[in-house]
């Protein structure tokens, strides 16, 4: 299993609520359907404030690629991006590979 960590820092022109309302209403349902394994969604309280972090689990890099490509073609996701993309100041993406001593993740993505 690999984890994808996606961090979005919003422009200070927008609030977290401005972003979360359309994301939760339009984007998250299609992401859950296509990407499948949401491990968690978080806001940042210490460090890079005004940021959101999403963790998605995949069985392999190839599975991640396939699912991300399918998401990019989904009309609902494209519509959501039209709304939320202008709110995002920076994006970071990391793929995390567990060590041998990392607790195994269940199919739900939780340890």
N, C-alpha and C positions, 0 to 999 in steps of 0.2 A: 504494500500500500504506500502511496505517496500522499502528502498533504500539499495543497496549494494555499498559500497565504496571500491574500489580496488586500492591500491597504489603500484606502482612498482618503485623501486630505481635501476637505472642501475649501472653496474660496470663502473668505470672511464676509462676502456679500450675502451669503446664504447661511441658514441655520441647519442644524441636524434634522429638525422637523421638516424643513423645506425638501430635503433630500429623501428622508425616510418615507414620507407619505406616498409619493408616486412609486418609489422602489418597492415598498411592501405591498402596494395595491396592484401594480402592473408587473414589475420585474421579478420579484421573489417567486411568485407562483410558477412562472415559466422556467426560472432557474431550477427550482426544486424538481419540476417535471423532467427537465432535460439533463441537468448536471447530477441530480440524484442525491448525493451524500453531503449535505450541509452539516459540518461538524460544529460550527458555531458562528455567530455574528456578534461583534463587540463594538462598543465605542471606547475611545481612549480617554482615560482620566488623568494620567500622568505621562509626560513625554510630549509627543507630537499631538497636541490638542486639535479638536475639530476634525478628528479622523475616525474612520470606521475600518474594522478589520473583519474579513470573512475568511473562514477556513473551509475548504472543500476537500473531501477525500476521494481518491481514485485508486483502482487496482493497479494501474500502470500509467506510464507517460502516454502510451498510445491511446488508452481509453480516454484520458484527459483531452488529448488532441481531437479525437472523434466527437466527444460531447461538446467541447468548446466550439467546434466548427458548426455543429448542429444548432447550438444556441445562437450563433452569429446570423444564421439564416431565418430564425424565428421572427415573424412579423411583430409579435407582442414585445419581444426583447428590443428590436430596432426602435419601436415606438417609445419604449421606456428610455432608451439611450438618448433619444432626441430631447427628452425632458431633463434627465439627470446629468448628462455629460457636461453641459455648460456650468454646472455647479462644482465640478471637480477641478481642483487646482493641480494636484499631483496624484499619480498612481504608482504603486510599487507592487511587484508580483514576485513571489519566491516559491519554488518547489522544494518541499522538505521531505527528506527520505529518513525513515526511522532508523535508529541505531539498533544493534542486536539487543541492547538492554531496555529499549523502549517498550512499555506495556503494549500488548496487541490491541488494536482497535476492533471493536465489534462491527457488524454490518451497519449499524446506525452511525458509526463514526466515533462513538464515545468509548473511552478506555473502560 
